[in-house]
Every structure is written in C-alpha cells, then in structure tokens.
Amino acid sequence: MKWKYPESVSECEWLVNNLDRDDIRIYDCTTYLHYADENPLKPYDVESGLKDYKVDHIPGAIFLDIQSQLSKKNSPYRFTLPKLDKLVDKFQEVGVGNPYHIILYSRNGMQWSARVWWMLRAVGFDNVSILNGGFIEWLRLGLATESKINIVNPANFIFKPRPHIFVQKEKVIKSMNNKNVVLLNSLTEDIYSGKNPRYGRRGRIPNSINIPFNYLLDQVTGKFKPLEEIKLIFERKEIKKDQLILNYCGGGIAASLNGFALLQLGFEDLQIYDNSMSEWATDKTLPIETD
C-alpha cells in the first residue's frame, strides 16, 4: 500500500538531503502537556517547547508555538481554533505560505504536527508535510542539529477556507445517533472507558468507538506503522469510507493524527471536533457514557 498523499509525509533521510533548498521551511511544533490531578477546568498545563528548541533543533527550523500563536485567545479551552481569517494572518506572520514547502515536526509525538497540518488544510494550504518520526527519529539517525534561533520573513498566502473540517459540539450532538457517522475517540483506553477522570466527568460521547492515536505509531521510532497495519486497525472497528468520520479527543490534537491516517487510507469525509472532551465533559447538559 502507498500513502494516498505521499507528499504529506517526509522522511528524515529525504529532509537531511534537502536542507539547503530555498523553498523549504521547517517548523518545530513541540508542545508539552503536564497533566493535573482531577481538575476538569484545567486537565493539563501547557508548556511551550521553546526552551528545548533553544538547546537544539533541526538546522534551519523555526519555532511555532501552537497555543500562544495559533490558538484562540481568551478561550476556556487550551487549543481552540481561531477564526480562519485570523489564523491565516498568524501563519503568514511566521513565514508559512507560498512559495514554500512546509515541514512540520515535534519532539514528543506526531500529533502536534498533525494538528498544524489540519489547521493549514483548513485555510487552504496543502504544500505541507509531517516529518515521519519527528525529532526522535532525527536524533536516532544521528543527524546534525543546531541551537541558532531562526526567524524568517512573512510569506504570501492565498486564503481558500475549508470551514467544514473543524466542527463544534452542535454538529456532534446531531451526529450521536446517525448511523452514517462514526464518532471516533482518539484518547487512551482508560480515559475512553471512564476509568481516568482527566476531563472531569468520566467517559466518552455516547456511541463512540475508540482507537487510541498511539496505536498508529511504532513505539520505538515514533514513526507511522506500515500503512497495511494501520488499515487493519481501522478495519477491525468496521469503519467504512462511505461514513463521515468525526474525530475527537481531549482538545483536538490526538484526533488530528487519526484523521491524518484516515485521509492517507482514502477516507475523505473527515471532521475534527475542535474542543473535544475539554468542552464536552465540562458541560453537564451533554450526555456521556462509560463502560
């Protein structure tokens, strides 16, 4: 099997041989979550990866702060998507846009890169790749790093919004009992089942199925598993291409990775519930279920 959009996945071996190209810009998207103890209003503290970026990063990489630069200000949730026209402005400011091929990576899982990848897709920019395995794979291969802080000029951006990708709770409510919609929870099994109360009320959106995002990754390299294995993971849950797959997690991050894998398998009708369980679990008017 081959990726449906192979240009959306870059290997470290390819990147190291193309670092000097003027049409490539690389972005470190690292963000850390430090989990709190049973505080539904603040399930985790968010830490920028800037401190580690200053120590070392892929040569030429620019740091991209998902929360402070690319998330809605004054939202009660940590990573709420801004209005798309505002998001375009932010991307342009940090140098994302034409004529550049954008490479995204992080130090702690590809879900952060996948989140930014979908954000760019939502504003109509498709010349972007996720670095397979991220910085972990880069270091594992013994490739060179630098500590220089890189800043680039703004880029041009042709805004072509795809407003259907990220959805709100109203769409989820309408989808709960729709047989043509799959509610796909990307969180770990303990949160999905209700054993872990991370987001306040225990459990999941009713009628959801669970595929933890880390099931799609090789636990040693952090790279995607072979596409044949990923395909089997979704097939075992009887997910079909004629269904709308509505992906959710805690805050729209892990769900982005599942959505990315589904797109590469040929699924086209994909959406992401932006605030996910950070919103759903704290709204007591919304239904929830556990095992």
TAFENGI-V586705 format. One record per pair of residues at least 12 apart in sequence whose ideal C-beta (glycine too) atoms are under 10 Angstrom apart, sorted by the first residue. I is the first residue (numbers start at 0). J is the second residue. Records with the same first field share a line. If there is no record, write none. Layout:
BEGIN
I->J / J
END
This chain:
BEGIN
0->225 / 226 / 227 / 228 / 229 / 230 / 263 / 264 / 265
1->226 / 263
2->223 / 226 / 260 / 262 / 263 / 264 / 265
3->226 / 261 / 262 / 263 / 264 / 265 / 266 / 267
4->125 / 128 / 259 / 262 / 263 / 265
5->128 / 263
6->100 / 125 / 126 / 127 / 128
7->103 / 113 / 116 / 120 / 125 / 126 / 127 / 128 / 129 / 259 / 262 / 263
8->109 / 116 / 128 / 129 / 130 / 131 / 222 / 223 / 226 / 259 / 263
9->23 / 25 / 100 / 102 / 103 / 104 / 127 / 128 / 129 / 130 / 131
10->128 / 130 / 131 / 132 / 136 / 140 / 222
11->57 / 104 / 130 / 131 / 132 / 133 / 134 / 135 / 136 / 137 / 138 / 139 / 140 / 142 / 222
12->131 / 136 / 140 / 142
13->102 / 128 / 130 / 131
14->57 / 58 / 59 / 102 / 104 / 128 / 130 / 131 / 137 / 142
15->57 / 58 / 137 / 140 / 142 / 143
17->100 / 102
18->57 / 58 / 59 / 60 / 102 / 142 / 143
19->58 / 59
20->59 / 99 / 100
21->98 / 99
22->97 / 98 / 99 / 100 / 126
23->59 / 99 / 100 / 101 / 102 / 128
24->59 / 60 / 61 / 93 / 94 / 95 / 96 / 99 / 100 / 101 / 102 / 103 / 127 / 149 / 151 / 154
25->56 / 57 / 58 / 59 / 60 / 61 / 63 / 99 / 100 / 101 / 102 / 103 / 104 / 128 / 130 / 149
26->56 / 57 / 60 / 61 / 62 / 63 / 93 / 94 / 95 / 101 / 102 / 103 / 104 / 105 / 112 / 115 / 127 / 130 / 149 / 151
27->48 / 49 / 51 / 52 / 56 / 57 / 60 / 61 / 62 / 63 / 64 / 102 / 103 / 104 / 105 / 106 / 111 / 112 / 130 / 133 / 134 / 149
28->48 / 60 / 62 / 63 / 64 / 65 / 69 / 103 / 104 / 105 / 106 / 107 / 109 / 110 / 111 / 112 / 113 / 114 / 115 / 116 / 129 / 130 / 133
29->46 / 47 / 48 / 49 / 50 / 51 / 52 / 56 / 62 / 63 / 64 / 65 / 104 / 105 / 106 / 107 / 108 / 111 / 112 / 133 / 134
30->45 / 46 / 47 / 48 / 49 / 63 / 64 / 65 / 66 / 67 / 77 / 78 / 105 / 106 / 107 / 108 / 110 / 111 / 114 / 252
31->43 / 44 / 45 / 46 / 47 / 48 / 50 / 51 / 105 / 106 / 107 / 111
32->44 / 45 / 46 / 77 / 107 / 249 / 250 / 252
33->45 / 46
34->195 / 197 / 249
35->197
36->196 / 197
37->195 / 196 / 197 / 198 / 199
38->196 / 197 / 198 / 199
39->196 / 197 / 198 / 199 / 200 / 276 / 277 / 280 / 281
40->75 / 76 / 198 / 199 / 277 / 281
41->75 / 77 / 277
42->76 / 77 / 190 / 196 / 197 / 198 / 199 / 249 / 250 / 276 / 277 / 280 / 281
43->77 / 197 / 198 / 249 / 250 / 277
44->77
45->64 / 65 / 66 / 67 / 70 / 77 / 78 / 250
46->66
47->62 / 63 / 64 / 65 / 66 / 67 / 68
48->62 / 63 / 64 / 65 / 105 / 106 / 107 / 111 / 134
49->62 / 63 / 64 / 67 / 148
51->106 / 107 / 134
52->64 / 106 / 134 / 146 / 148 / 149
53->146 / 147 / 148
54->144 / 146
55->106 / 134 / 137 / 138 / 143 / 144 / 145 / 146 / 147
56->104 / 106 / 134 / 137 / 144 / 145 / 146 / 147 / 148 / 149
57->102 / 104 / 130 / 133 / 134 / 137 / 138 / 142 / 143 / 144 / 145 / 149
58->142 / 143 / 144 / 145 / 147 / 149
59->102 / 145 / 147 / 149 / 151
60->102 / 103 / 104 / 130 / 134 / 137 / 144 / 145 / 147 / 148 / 149
61->93 / 94 / 95 / 148 / 149 / 150 / 151
62->93 / 148 / 149 / 150
63->89 / 90 / 93 / 94 / 95 / 101 / 103 / 105 / 111 / 112 / 115
64->93
65->77 / 78 / 105 / 111 / 114 / 115 / 118 / 252
66->78 / 79
68->81 / 86 / 89 / 90 / 92 / 93
69->81 / 85 / 86 / 89 / 90 / 93 / 95 / 114 / 115 / 118 / 119
70->86 / 89 / 118 / 250 / 251
71->85 / 86 / 273 / 274
72->85
74->273 / 274 / 277 / 278
75->274 / 277 / 278 / 281
76->249 / 250 / 251 / 273 / 274 / 275 / 276 / 277 / 278 / 281
77->249 / 250 / 251 / 252 / 274 / 277
78->114 / 118 / 249 / 250 / 251 / 252 / 273 / 274 / 275 / 277
79->165 / 250 / 251 / 273 / 274 / 277 / 278
80->114 / 117 / 118 / 121 / 164 / 165 / 167 / 251 / 271 / 273 / 274
81->118
82->160 / 162
83->118 / 121 / 122 / 123 / 158 / 159 / 160 / 161 / 162 / 164 / 165
84->122 / 158 / 160
85->122
86->118 / 119 / 121 / 122 / 158 / 160
87->119 / 121 / 122 / 123 / 124 / 156 / 157 / 158 / 159 / 160
88->122 / 153 / 156 / 158
89->118 / 122
90->115 / 118 / 119 / 122 / 124 / 153 / 154 / 156 / 158
91->153 / 154 / 155 / 156 / 158
92->152 / 153 / 154 / 156
93->150 / 151 / 153 / 154
94->149 / 150 / 151 / 152 / 153 / 154
95->115 / 118 / 119 / 122 / 124 / 126 / 127 / 151 / 153 / 154 / 156
96->119 / 122 / 124 / 126 / 153 / 154 / 155 / 156 / 157 / 158
97->124 / 126 / 154 / 155 / 156 / 157
98->126 / 154 / 155
99->124 / 126 / 127 / 151 / 154 / 155
100->126 / 127 / 128
101->115 / 116 / 119 / 124 / 125 / 126 / 127 / 128 / 129 / 154
102->127 / 128 / 129 / 130
103->115 / 116 / 119 / 127 / 128 / 129 / 130 / 133
104->128 / 129 / 130 / 131 / 132 / 133 / 134 / 135 / 136 / 137
105->129 / 130 / 133 / 134 / 135 / 221
106->133 / 134 / 135 / 137 / 138 / 221
107->133 / 134 / 135 / 221
108->133 / 135 / 212 / 213 / 216 / 221 / 252 / 253 / 256
109->129 / 130 / 131 / 132 / 133 / 135 / 136 / 212 / 215 / 216 / 221 / 222 / 223 / 255 / 256 / 259 / 260
110->129 / 133 / 185 / 212 / 213 / 215 / 216 / 248 / 251 / 252 / 253 / 254 / 255 / 256 / 257 / 259
111->129 / 133 / 252 / 253 / 255 / 256
112->127 / 128 / 129 / 130 / 131 / 133 / 255 / 256 / 259
113->129 / 212 / 252 / 253 / 254 / 255 / 256 / 257 / 258 / 259 / 260 / 271
114->250 / 251 / 252 / 253 / 254 / 255 / 256 / 258 / 259 / 271
115->127 / 129 / 252 / 255
116->128 / 129 / 255 / 256 / 258 / 259 / 262
117->161 / 164 / 165 / 246 / 251 / 252 / 254 / 255 / 256 / 258 / 259 / 262 / 269 / 271
118->164 / 165 / 251 / 255 / 271
119->156
120->159 / 161 / 164 / 165 / 255 / 258 / 259 / 262 / 269
121->159 / 160 / 161 / 162 / 163 / 164 / 165 / 271
122->156 / 157 / 158 / 159 / 160 / 161 / 162 / 164
123->156 / 157 / 158 / 159 / 160 / 161
124->154 / 156 / 157 / 158 / 159
125->159
129->223 / 256 / 259
130->222
131->216 / 217 / 220 / 221 / 222 / 223
132->216 / 217 / 219 / 220 / 221 / 222 / 223
133->220 / 221 / 222
134->221
135->219 / 220 / 221 / 222
136->217 / 219 / 220 / 221 / 222
139->219 / 220 / 221 / 222
140->220
163->268 / 269 / 270
164->255 / 258 / 269 / 270 / 271 / 273
165->251 / 255 / 270 / 271 / 272 / 273 / 274
166->245 / 246 / 247 / 270 / 271 / 272 / 273
167->272 / 273 / 274 / 278
168->204 / 247 / 272 / 273 / 274 / 275 / 278 / 279 / 282 / 285
170->243 / 245 / 270 / 272
171->204 / 207 / 245 / 247 / 270 / 272 / 275 / 278 / 279 / 285
172->204 / 279 / 285 / 286
174->204 / 206 / 243 / 245 / 270 / 272
175->204 / 205 / 206 / 207 / 245 / 285 / 286
176->205 / 206
177->206 / 242 / 243 / 245
178->206 / 242
179->239 / 241 / 242 / 243 / 268
180->206 / 242 / 243 / 244 / 245 / 268 / 270
181->206 / 207 / 208 / 233 / 236 / 237 / 238 / 239 / 242 / 243 / 244 / 245 / 246 / 261 / 266 / 268
182->203 / 204 / 205 / 206 / 207 / 208 / 209 / 243 / 244 / 245 / 246 / 247 / 272
183->207 / 208 / 209 / 210 / 233 / 236 / 238 / 242 / 244 / 245 / 246 / 247 / 248 / 254 / 257 / 258 / 261 / 269 / 270 / 271 / 272
184->202 / 203 / 204 / 207 / 208 / 209 / 210 / 211 / 212 / 246 / 247 / 248 / 249 / 253 / 254 / 257 / 272 / 275 / 276
185->209 / 210 / 211 / 212 / 213 / 214 / 215 / 246 / 247 / 248 / 249 / 251 / 252 / 253 / 254 / 255 / 256 / 257 / 258 / 271 / 275
186->198 / 203 / 207 / 209 / 210 / 211 / 212 / 213 / 247 / 248 / 249 / 253 / 254 / 275 / 276
187->209 / 211 / 212 / 213 / 214 / 248 / 249 / 253
188->209 / 210 / 211 / 214 / 290
189->201 / 211
190->202 / 203 / 209 / 211 / 248 / 249 / 276 / 280
191->203 / 204 / 207 / 208 / 209 / 210 / 211 / 248 / 276 / 289 / 290
192->209 / 288 / 289 / 290
193->287 / 288 / 289 / 290
194->289 / 290
196->280
197->249 / 276 / 277 / 280
198->248 / 249 / 250 / 275 / 276 / 277 / 278 / 279 / 280 / 281 / 287
199->276 / 277 / 279 / 280 / 281 / 282 / 283 / 287
200->276 / 279 / 280 / 281 / 282 / 283 / 285 / 287 / 289
201->280 / 287 / 288 / 289 / 290
202->276 / 279 / 280 / 286 / 287 / 288 / 289 / 290
203->247 / 276 / 279 / 280 / 287 / 288 / 289 / 290
204->245 / 247 / 272 / 275 / 276 / 279 / 280 / 285 / 286 / 287 / 288
205->285 / 286 / 287 / 288
206->286 / 288
207->245 / 247 / 288
208->233 / 236 / 237 / 238
209->236
210->229 / 232 / 233 / 235 / 236 / 238 / 246 / 257 / 260 / 261
211->232 / 248 / 253 / 257
212->246 / 248 / 252 / 253 / 254 / 255 / 256 / 257 / 258 / 259 / 260
213->253 / 256
214->228 / 229 / 232 / 233 / 257 / 260
215->228 / 229 / 232 / 233 / 256 / 257 / 259 / 260 / 261
216->229 / 256 / 260
223->256 / 259 / 260 / 263
224->260
226->260 / 263 / 264
229->257 / 260 / 261 / 263 / 264
230->260 / 261 / 263 / 264 / 265
232->257 / 260 / 264
233->257 / 260 / 261 / 264 / 266
234->264
238->261 / 264 / 266
239->266
240->261 / 264 / 265 / 266 / 267 / 268
241->266 / 268
242->266 / 268
243->266 / 267 / 268 / 269 / 270
244->257 / 258 / 261 / 262 / 266 / 267 / 268 / 269 / 270 / 271
245->258 / 268 / 269 / 270 / 271 / 272
246->258 / 259 / 261 / 269 / 270 / 271 / 272 / 275
247->270 / 271 / 272 / 273 / 274 / 275 / 276 / 278 / 279
248->271 / 272 / 275 / 276 / 277
249->274 / 275 / 276 / 277 / 278 / 279 / 280
250->272 / 273 / 274 / 275 / 276 / 277 / 278
251->271 / 272 / 273 / 274 / 275 / 276 / 277 / 278
252->271 / 275
253->275
254->269 / 270 / 271 / 272 / 273 / 275 / 276
255->271
257->269 / 271
258->270 / 271
END
